Amino acid sequence: MDERTFGRTGQRASVVGLGTWQLGADWGDVDEKDALAVLDAAAESGVTFFDTADVYGDGRSEQTVAAFLRGRPDLDIMVATKMGRRADQLPENYVLDNFRAWNDRSRRNLGVDRIDLVQLHCPPTPVYSSDEVYDALDTLVAEERVARYGVSVETCAEALTAIARPNVASVQIILNPFRMKPLAEVLPAAAEAGVAVIARVPLASGLLSGKYTKETVFAADDHRTYNRNGEAFDVGETFSGVDYATGVEAAAEFAALAPEGYTPAQLALRWIVEQPGVTTVIPGARNPEQARANAAAAALPALDARTLTAIGDLYERRIRQQVEGRW
């Protein structure tokens, strides 16, 4: 597995990481044995970056990552978590005392004294512009609670605001063939500033796997059922904000573009990996086979110009108008 330097930190991260939202909640049930098997398959495939959050299963995902790593002391995995979504989404909640409390809980869940990377988890937009917030995050570093910090964002504007701050190590943003807006400004700005870019929702909540139809039914506790209109959180986190019917049709076109030897999901991941400025992409997985297939995308041949052009054309025809004005 190729690795890239994680922004200005000097640490290295695999170009394909693992997102662990699926192992905590909101994607239907995944039991602990299956979750541990996913983590093992990813690590054995060369993945060295795990992304989790305190809100995934209300700490279950962090605890599962910790349980896995306790059994594999030979591994050198960079673990990133996120904080802030367990509290009311009010700017006044983003203060040092709360940061310490949230951090204490995550450190207990992860079984570590210092977390490799902590990210603000898509907080209210004013938080990204607050000097006090960054001072508080700097304090967490000074107190050796965290090695470094970053932000997870919903919009390109939020990303650019955070990138301008001198001690932000990373920006996590939705980037995939159905969400291309970050290519224009966010990725170049991050590269110039030495900020790592973590690409999330790389398969548009599974749409880009090409497996779903308009008749597909998801479990009641799956966000692809209960958040289609943004009922629980930003609708951009579900199918990248594309309406489901349009997404299924566009995904069928996308799947037809996969070169020989690629699955549609691997095509999407390979497209992301090839974007200048991307540090790591974090697909989730519900079983070991998915984890291994996702990791394998890193070693596939580079996409040819014809395929890249066709992907861009599909986005322009079917997707751009739905997503670019909002995010």
N, C-alpha and C positions, 0 to 999 in steps of 0.2 A: 504494500500500500504506500503510495506516495504521501509525503508529509509536506506541509508548508509552514513557514514561520508565522506564528500567531501575532501579527502586528508588531508593535514596537517592543513586545515583551521578550522576544528572543526564544520563547518556548515553541515547540513544534506540535502540530496537530495533523491527524490524518485528513486527507482531502474529503473523504466520506466519513462522517461521524455517525453517531446514533442519537436520535431523539427518543426520549423515554416517556412522552405523554401517554402513549398507548399502554404502557406498563403500569400506569397509575389509575387512570379513569378516563371516562368520556369517549371511549371507543368500543364499548361493550366489554364484557368480562374477560380478563386474562389472569389466570391463577399464577401463584408465585413460582411454581415449578416451570411453567412455560416462560415466565418473565426471565428467570435465571438462565434458561436455555437460550433465549434471544441474546442476552448479554454475552454469554459464552461464545455463541456463534459469531457475533460481531467482533469480539476480541480476537478470536482465532483467525478471523479474516483480515486482521491488521488494523482494525479501528482503534484509535487511541484518544478519541474525544467523545465523551458522553455528556449529553445535555439533559438536565432535569429541572424541577421546580418544586418549591415548597407546597404549591397548591395541587400538584398532580396526585390525586387520591389522598389529599390532605396529608401529604408526607410519605405515602406508601412508595412512590417512585424513588424518592431519596433513600428510603430504608432498604429497598430492594437492591439499588446500586451498591449501597454499603455492604449488604450481606454478600453480594457477589464478589466484591473486591477483597473482603476479609478472607475469602477462600482462595484468592489468586494473588498472593503478595508478590508474585513474580512480574505482574503486569505494571506498566508505566502508563496509566490512563489519566488524562486531564479531565477533571470533572467540573462542569459548570452547572450552577443552579441559578434560580431566579427567586426574587422576593417581591412582595407587595400586593399580590392579588388576593390574599386571604383577608385583607382589611378593606373597609369601605374605600371606594375609589375617590378620595378627596385629597387635594394637594397638601392640606395641613397634616395629613397622616404621614407624610414622607419626611420624618425628622430623625435625628440621631438616636433618641431613646428607642423608638420603634425599630430602627435599623438594627440596633444591638439585640433587641428581643427576637426579631425575625432571624437574625444571624445565629443567635444561640440555638434556636430550635433546629435550623438546618444543619448546624455543626453536630448536634446530637443525632439527628437522623442519619447523617453521613458518616458519623463516627470519626471525625477529624477535628484537630485543633484549628486548622486554617484551611479555608476553602480555596481551591485553585482560582475560580472565577465566580463572582456573584454579579447578577444582572438585575437591574430594575425591570420588573415584568410588566411592560406596556402600561406605565402609569398614566395619570391624566396629563394632557399635553403641557400645562404650565410647569410641571415638575422638571422637564428637560431644560428649562431656562433659569432654574433657581440656583444661585450661588450657594445657598445654604445646603442644598441637597448634595452638591459635589464636595463641599467642605466635610459633610458628614460621611460621605463615602471615603474620602481621603483619610478620615479618622479611623475607619474600619481597617484600612491598610496599615496605618501607623500602629494600631493596636494588634497587628498580626492576626486579625480574625479572618482576613481574606488576603490573597496574594495580589489580586487585581480586580478591577470592576469594569462592567460594561452596561449596556442598555439593550433591551428588546423593545422594538418600536412597531407601531402600526403604519405610520406614514413616512414618506420620504422626507418631508419637512422636519419631522421629529428626529430622524436620523442625522440630517445635516446639522441641526442644532447641537446634538450630542457630540458629533465628530469634531466640532470646533473647540471642545473642552480638552485641555492638555493631558489629562490623566485617564481619559476614557480609553480602555484597551480594546473594546470590541463593540460592534453594533450587530444585533440580530434582527433580520428583516425578512419578510416574505419575498422570495425570489423563485420564479419558475417560468416555464414557457407560457403560462397564463397570467404572469405578473412581471412584466419586463421594465416597468418604469424605473426601478433602481439603477438600471444600466446607465442611464443618461447622466446623472449627477452623483448619486450616492456612492457607487463603487469607485469612480475616479477620486472623489473627495476623501474617501477612506484610505485609498492607496497613498495619496499624497500626504496624509496626516499620520500614516503608520498605524492605522486602526484596522484590526481584524474584522472581517465580514463573515458572519455565520448565517447561512441561507436556510431558512426554515419553511415549512409547508411546501417542500419541493415537489410533491406529487399532487398538489391541489386537493388535499384530503382524499387521495386515492383516485381522483378522476383520471389523472394522467397514466394510471396503470392500464386503462382501457378495459377494465373488467366490469364496469357498471352499465346498466341500461336505465331507461326512464322508469322501469318497473321495479328496480332494485329497492328493497326495503331494509333499512338499517334498524338496529335495536333501539328501544325507547331511551336507553341511557347513553346512546351514541350522539355526540354533538352534531353529526350529520343529519340527525332527525330533529333535535330540539333547538338547534341554533341556525336553521336555514335562513331566517329573517333577522338574525341578530338578537334573538330573545334573551340570551344569556351573556354574551360578550360580543366583541366586534365581529360582524358578519364576514369580514375579510379573512378570518381564521378558518372559515368553513367553505370549502370549494374555492378558496381564494377570492371570495366575493362574487363569483360568477353564478348566475342563476343556474339551477341544476339541469334544466332541460337543455339550455344552450351549452353547458359544460359537457354533457354527455355526447352531444353531437360533435362538438369541437374535438373532444377526446378521441372519438372514432377516427376523425381525420388525422389527428396527431399520431395515433397508433399505426396508421398506414404508412407513416414516414419512417418508421424504425428500420434501420439497415439490417441486413442479414446478420444474425448473431446477437442482436439486441432485443430485449423486451421493451415495450413502451415505457415502463418505469425506468429502465436503465437509460433509455434515450433521454428522458427528462433529467435524470441525475447527471449524465455525461454533459448535457448542454449547460447545466449550472456550473459544473466543475471547470468548464472551459472559459467561463466569463472572467476577464481580467479583474482582479481585485477580490475575488472570492477566496476565502481561506478554507472553509469547510462547509459542507452541506450535511444537514442532519435529518435524514429520513427516519421515520419510525418503522417498527416491524412488530407483527403480532406472532411470528413464529420464526424458528431458526432459518428456514429456507428463505424467507424474505430478507432476513438480515444478511445472509451470505450473498444473495443476488444483488442487493443494494451495494454492498462493498465491492462486488466484482465490477461494477460500472467504472470504478477508478482505473481499471486496467484495460478497458476497451479502447479500440483505435479512435483517434480524433475524428470528429464528424467532418464530413466534406462540405464544401461551400454550397453545393446544391441542397443538402439537407438543412443546413443553417438558414439558407434563404427561404426555404419552404416553411420552416417553423416561424420565421419572422412574418411571412405573408399570412399564415393562419392567424397569428395574433392580431395583425392589423385588421383582418376581415371580420373576425368573430368575437374578439375579446376586448381590445383596447377601449372601446367606447364605454364598456361596462365598468371598468376598474380604474382607469387613470385619473378621472376627475376626483375620486374619493380618497385614494391612498397615495 
